[in-house]
Amino acid sequence: MLDSKKKVLKTLLFYEILNSGFLTFIYIDRINAIFLYVKRLIPIFLTLIVVHSFYSLPAQNTNLGLKKIVIDPGHGGKDPGTLGTGRYKQAEKDVVLDVSIMLGDYLKSEFNDIEVVYTRDSDEFIKLSERTRIANEAKADLFVSIHCDAFHDQSVYGSSTYVMGMHKTASNLNVAIRENSSILMENDYKVNYEGFNPSEPESYIALSMYQSSYLANSLLIATKIQSQFKNRVNRKDRGVKQAGFLVLSRATMPSVLIELGFLTNNIEEDFLNSSQGKTYMASAIFRAIKEYKIELEELILDSQINSVDNEIFYSIQFLSSLSPVRINDLGIQNRHLIHEFNVDGKYQYSYGKVKSLEQVNLLKNELVMYGFKDCFTIAILNGKKMSLSDALSILN
């Protein structure tokens, strides 16, 4: 434990030296220690060169919003992940695969404009580098890696979502070390990862420089995921955190790594192994992605809406029914703002017809006051109701 703390302190020290922009001289009692430190810094600077080369990778096309999502069920095959308390036959690899498949099904059912790609859809071992390659070659707009947590103290529980970055605490580093240790099962990991050692904290310094271009969007989706876990599934919120995960580091799109909960905690392990628990967690991630998709497309559409001649407006869809609804019975005062659409045999109702996101938020607040909490933004283009992504496609 003491050695582990020393390693973390050294990592944080090196990180501050690299960020400072000038050389910091440290008095060390023994001259041999100086050479040891310099020797261990050499691989870091070599890795920085590799990092720089990845900055030249093309960014994904976000003009059309969220069109392709890569879902990455962690571990698999000979890599079981955490085994939990040992009370279940299912290991981490099995739990996260079930949740991932559910999540993909929800997305495909709700959005016909989203393509879902899995890094694995069965119990097979996939290299960490291969998972990132799949996402990059697919030119995905979002990468979601799903895992379960573990800790030696069985009383620890809760859900967390990580984005790529420098760990601020020893616990964040330990999670990254555990997840990155999967590369040790690859025969050629020293070649594939340029000498990266998952158990050596110094290796994480250069790694933390990846993903900076996508950090804002990664934090946005991570925050929405944690909000869903806390407010809709009643899970303990362990927060949005940063750490150096190999599987996130080279993804050229916003990326998150989700820890559903601790399989080393009896109650949480029972929940995550249950059909209901898996459904709840998959649904929470789905709702977060839905919120993220709508918000992202709102922002993109808002930036383009003033540059076209088409009559395009925002409206808020708040109700869908198989039969017509009496508008007078909805309890909404400004009934003249309600629009009815018949789409595929369903009657859908939206509220308002505005031009800006500020006005959209005002409309949403009105609907919440009337009791309609599950509402979302749509576009009306030349009198036709459509999703934000469809409107973006037309404008582009």
C-alpha positions in Angstrom: 0.0 0.0 0.0 2.9 2.4 0.8 4.6 1.7 -2.5 1.4 2.4 -4.3 1.0 5.7 -2.6 4.6 6.6 -3.5 3.9 5.8 -7.1 0.9 8.0 -7.2 2.8 10.9 -5.6 5.6 10.5 -8.2 3.1 10.5 -11.0 1.4 13.7 -9.8 4.9 15.3 -9.4 6.0 14.4 -12.9 2.7 15.6 -14.3 3.2 19.0 -12.6 6.7 19.2 -14.0 5.5 18.5 -17.5 2.7 21.0 -17.2 4.9 23.8 -15.7 6.7 24.6 -19.0 10.1 24.8 -17.3 12.6 22.5 -15.7 12.2 22.0 -11.9 15.2 21.0 -10.0 14.6 18.8 -7.0 17.2 18.1 -4.3 17.6 14.4 -3.8 19.8 12.9 -1.2 21.3 10.2 -3.3 22.7 11.0 -6.8 21.7 7.5 -8.1 18.1 8.5 -7.5 18.4 11.3 -10.0 19.5 9.0 -12.8 16.7 6.6 -11.9 14.1 9.4 -12.3 15.6 10.6 -15.6 15.7 7.0 -16.9 12.0 6.5 -16.1 11.1 9.8 -17.8 12.6 8.8 -21.1 9.7 6.5 -22.1 7.2 9.2 -21.2 8.8 11.7 -23.7 9.0 9.0 -26.4 5.3 8.4 -25.8 4.6 12.1 -26.2 5.9 11.8 -29.7 3.4 9.1 -30.4 0.6 11.1 -28.8 1.4 14.0 -31.1 1.0 11.8 -34.2 -2.5 10.9 -33.0 -3.6 14.5 -33.0 -3.4 14.4 -36.8 -6.2 11.9 -36.9 -9.4 13.4 -38.5 -12.2 14.4 -36.2 -15.5 12.8 -36.8 -18.2 14.7 -38.8 -20.6 16.1 -36.2 -22.6 18.3 -38.7 -25.4 15.7 -38.6 -25.4 15.2 -34.9 -25.4 11.7 -33.4 -25.7 9.1 -36.2 -23.4 6.2 -35.1 -22.7 4.9 -31.7 -20.1 2.2 -30.8 -21.0 0.2 -27.7 -18.1 -1.6 -26.0 -18.9 -4.4 -23.5 -15.7 -4.6 -21.5 -13.5 -7.7 -21.2 -14.8 -11.0 -22.7 -13.5 -14.5 -23.6 -10.4 -15.4 -21.6 -10.7 -12.1 -19.8 -13.6 -12.3 -17.3 -13.1 -9.0 -15.6 -14.0 -8.9 -12.0 -15.5 -12.1 -10.6 -17.4 -10.3 -7.9 -18.1 -12.1 -4.6 -18.0 -15.6 -6.2 -21.7 -16.2 -5.5 -22.7 -16.0 -9.2 -21.5 -17.9 -12.3 -21.7 -14.6 -14.3 -18.6 -12.5 -14.2 -18.2 -8.8 -15.2 -17.9 -9.8 -18.9 -21.3 -11.4 -18.8 -23.2 -8.6 -17.0 -21.8 -5.8 -19.2 -22.6 -7.8 -22.4 -26.2 -8.2 -21.4 -26.5 -4.5 -20.5 -24.8 -3.5 -23.8 -27.1 -5.5 -26.0 -30.1 -4.1 -24.2 -28.8 -0.6 -24.7 -28.3 -1.2 -28.4 -31.8 -2.6 -28.7 -33.3 0.5 -27.0 -31.4 2.8 -29.3 -32.3 1.0 -32.5 -35.9 0.8 -31.5 -36.2 4.5 -30.6 -34.0 6.0 -33.4 -34.1 4.8 -37.0 -31.4 7.3 -37.8 -28.8 5.8 -35.4 -26.5 3.0 -36.4 -25.3 0.9 -33.4 -22.0 -1.0 -33.6 -20.7 -3.4 -31.0 -17.1 -4.2 -30.3 -18.3 -7.6 -29.3 -21.8 -9.2 -29.2 -20.7 -12.5 -27.8 -18.3 -13.9 -25.2 -15.0 -13.3 -27.1 -11.7 -11.7 -26.2 -11.1 -8.4 -28.0 -7.9 -6.4 -27.7 -8.2 -2.9 -26.3 -6.5 -1.5 -29.4 -9.0 -3.4 -31.6 -12.0 -1.9 -29.7 -10.7 1.6 -30.5 -9.9 0.7 -34.1 -13.5 -0.5 -34.6 -14.8 2.9 -33.3 -12.4 4.9 -35.4 -12.9 3.0 -38.6 -16.7 3.2 -38.1 -16.3 7.0 -37.8 -18.6 6.9 -34.8 -20.0 10.0 -33.1 -19.9 8.4 -29.6 -18.0 5.6 -27.9 -19.5 4.0 -24.8 -17.4 1.4 -22.9 -19.4 -0.5 -20.2 -17.8 -2.2 -17.2 -18.4 -3.2 -13.5 -16.3 -2.1 -10.6 -14.5 -4.0 -7.8 -12.8 -3.2 -4.5 -11.3 -5.1 -1.6 -13.7 -3.4 0.8 -17.0 -5.1 0.1 -19.0 -2.2 1.7 -18.1 0.1 -1.2 -20.8 0.6 -3.8 -22.1 3.0 -6.4 -21.9 3.9 -10.1 -19.4 6.2 -11.8 -18.6 7.4 -15.3 -15.0 8.1 -16.5 -13.7 10.3 -19.2 -10.1 10.4 -20.5 -7.7 12.5 -18.5 -5.1 12.6 -15.7 -6.2 10.8 -12.5 -6.5 13.2 -9.6 -6.7 10.5 -6.9 -5.2 7.1 -6.2 -8.6 5.4 -6.5 -9.1 6.7 -10.0 -5.6 5.5 -11.0 -6.3 2.0 -9.5 -9.5 1.7 -11.5 -7.5 2.6 -14.7 -4.8 0.1 -13.8 -7.3 -2.7 -13.3 -9.2 -2.1 -16.6 -6.0 -1.5 -18.6 -4.5 -4.8 -17.3 -6.4 -6.6 -20.0 -3.6 -5.9 -22.4 -1.4 -8.3 -20.5 -3.5 -11.1 -22.0 -2.4 -10.0 -25.5 0.7 -11.7 -26.8 2.0 -8.6 -28.6 0.9 -5.9 -26.1 4.4 -4.3 -25.8 4.4 -3.6 -29.6 0.8 -2.5 -29.8 1.0 0.0 -27.0 4.5 1.4 -27.5 5.9 0.0 -24.2 2.9 1.2 -22.1 2.9 -0.6 -18.7 -0.6 -0.7 -17.1 0.9 -1.2 -13.6 3.4 1.7 -13.9 1.8 5.1 -12.9 4.3 7.1 -14.9 2.9 5.6 -18.2 -0.3 7.5 -17.6 1.2 11.0 -17.9 1.5 11.0 -21.7 -1.7 9.0 -22.0 -3.6 11.8 -20.4 -2.9 14.1 -23.3 -5.2 12.1 -25.6 -8.9 13.0 -26.1 -8.5 16.6 -25.2 -10.4 17.7 -28.3 -13.5 15.8 -27.2 -13.4 16.4 -23.5 -16.3 18.8 -23.4 -18.7 16.5 -25.1 -17.4 13.5 -23.2 -18.1 15.3 -19.9 -21.5 16.3 -21.1 -22.7 12.8 -21.8 -20.9 11.5 -18.7 -22.8 14.0 -16.5 -26.1 13.0 -18.1 -25.4 9.3 -17.5 -24.6 9.9 -13.8 -27.8 12.0 -13.4 -29.9 9.2 -14.8 -28.2 6.6 -12.5 -28.8 8.8 -9.5 -32.3 10.3 -10.2 -34.0 7.5 -12.1 -32.4 4.3 -10.9 -31.6 5.4 -7.4 -27.9 4.4 -7.6 -25.3 5.9 -5.4 -23.6 8.6 -7.5 -19.8 8.3 -7.3 -19.5 11.1 -9.9 -17.9 11.9 -13.2 -14.1 11.2 -13.0 -11.0 11.3 -15.1 -8.4 8.6 -15.5 -6.1 7.1 -18.2 -8.0 4.4 -19.9 -6.3 2.9 -23.0 -9.6 2.0 -24.5 -10.7 5.7 -24.5 -7.3 7.2 -25.2 -7.2 6.8 -29.0 -10.8 7.1 -29.9 -11.4 10.1 -32.2 -14.8 10.9 -30.9 -16.4 11.8 -27.5 -15.9 8.7 -25.3 -16.9 7.5 -21.8 -16.2 4.4 -19.7 -19.1 3.5 -17.4 -18.7 1.5 -14.1 -22.2 0.2 -13.5 -21.5 -0.7 -9.9 -19.4 -2.9 -7.6 -19.7 -6.7 -8.1 -17.7 -7.0 -4.9 -20.7 -5.6 -2.9 -23.4 -8.2 -2.2 -26.4 -5.9 -2.7 -25.1 -4.3 -5.8 -24.0 -7.6 -7.3 -27.5 -9.0 -6.7 -28.9 -5.9 -8.5 -26.6 -6.1 -11.5 -27.1 -9.8 -11.9 -30.9 -9.4 -11.9 -32.9 -9.0 -15.1 -34.5 -5.9 -13.6 -31.2 -4.3 -12.6 -29.7 -4.8 -16.1 -32.9 -3.3 -17.6 -32.8 -0.3 -15.4 -29.1 0.4 -16.0 -29.4 0.0 -19.8 -32.5 2.2 -19.8 -30.7 4.9 -17.8 -27.8 5.0 -20.3 -30.3 5.1 -23.1 -32.1 8.1 -21.7 -28.8 9.9 -21.1 -27.8 9.3 -24.8 -31.2 10.4 -25.9 -30.8 13.7 -24.0 -27.3 14.1 -25.3 -28.4 13.5 -28.9 -31.2 16.1 -28.7 -29.1 18.7 -27.0 -26.3 18.2 -29.5 -28.6 18.4 -32.5 -30.3 21.5 -31.0 -27.0 23.3 -30.8 -25.9 22.3 -34.3 -29.3 23.2 -35.8 -29.4 26.5 -33.9 -26.1 27.4 -35.5 -27.4 26.8 -39.0 -31.0 27.9 -38.7 -30.3 31.5 -39.5 -28.3 30.7 -42.6 -31.1 29.2 -44.6 -34.3 30.5 -46.2 -36.5 27.5 -45.2 -39.3 28.1 -42.7 -37.8 26.0 -39.8 -39.0 26.2 -36.2 -38.6 24.4 -32.9 -41.5 22.8 -31.1 -41.7 20.5 -28.0 -43.4 17.1 -28.4 -45.1 16.2 -25.2 -47.7 13.5 -26.0 -48.2 10.5 -28.3 -51.5 8.5 -28.5 -53.0 5.8 -30.6 -56.3 7.8 -30.8 -57.0 11.5 -31.0 -56.8 13.5 -27.8 -59.3 16.2 -26.8 -57.0 19.3 -26.6 -59.4 21.0 -24.2 -58.8 18.1 -21.7 -55.0 18.6 -21.6 -55.2 21.4 -19.0 -52.9 23.7 -21.1 -54.0 27.3 -21.1 -52.5 28.4 -24.4 -54.3 25.7 -26.5 -53.6 27.6 -29.7 -49.9 26.7 -29.3 -50.7 23.0 -29.5 -50.0 21.2 -32.9 -51.3 17.8 -33.8 -49.5 15.5 -36.2 -50.4 12.0 -37.5 -47.3 9.9 -37.9 -47.5 6.2 -38.8 -51.0 6.0 -37.4 -50.1 7.7 -34.1 -51.4 11.1 -32.9 -48.5 13.2 -31.7 -48.8 16.6 -30.0 -46.3 19.4 -29.8 -46.3 22.8 -28.0 -45.1 26.1 -29.4 -43.4 27.2 -32.6 -40.2 29.2 -31.9 -36.9 30.1 -33.5 -34.3 29.9 -30.7 -33.1 27.6 -28.0 -33.9 30.1 -25.3 -37.5 30.1 -26.3 -37.4 26.3 -26.4 -36.4 26.1 -22.7 -39.2 28.5 -21.8 -41.7 26.1 -23.6 -40.3 23.1 -21.8 -40.7 24.9 -18.4 -44.3 25.6 -19.2 -45.0 22.0 -20.1 -43.4 20.8 -16.9 -45.7 23.1 -14.9 -48.6 21.4 -16.7 -47.3 18.0 -15.7 -45.6 16.9 -18.9 -42.1 16.0 -17.8 -41.1 13.6 -20.6 -41.0 16.0 -23.5 -38.3 16.7 -26.2 -37.5 19.1 -29.0 -38.6 18.5 -32.6 -38.2 20.5 -35.8 -41.0 21.8 -38.0 -39.6 22.5 -41.5 -42.0 24.1 -44.1 -44.9 22.9 -42.0 -43.7 19.3 -41.7 -42.9 17.7 -38.3 -39.5 15.9 -38.1 -36.7 15.0 -35.8 -33.8 17.4 -35.3 -31.5 14.9 -37.0 -33.7 14.7 -40.1 -33.8 18.5 -40.3 -30.1 18.6 -40.1 -29.8 16.1 -42.9 -32.0 18.3 -45.1 -30.1 21.5 -44.2 -26.8 19.8 -45.0 
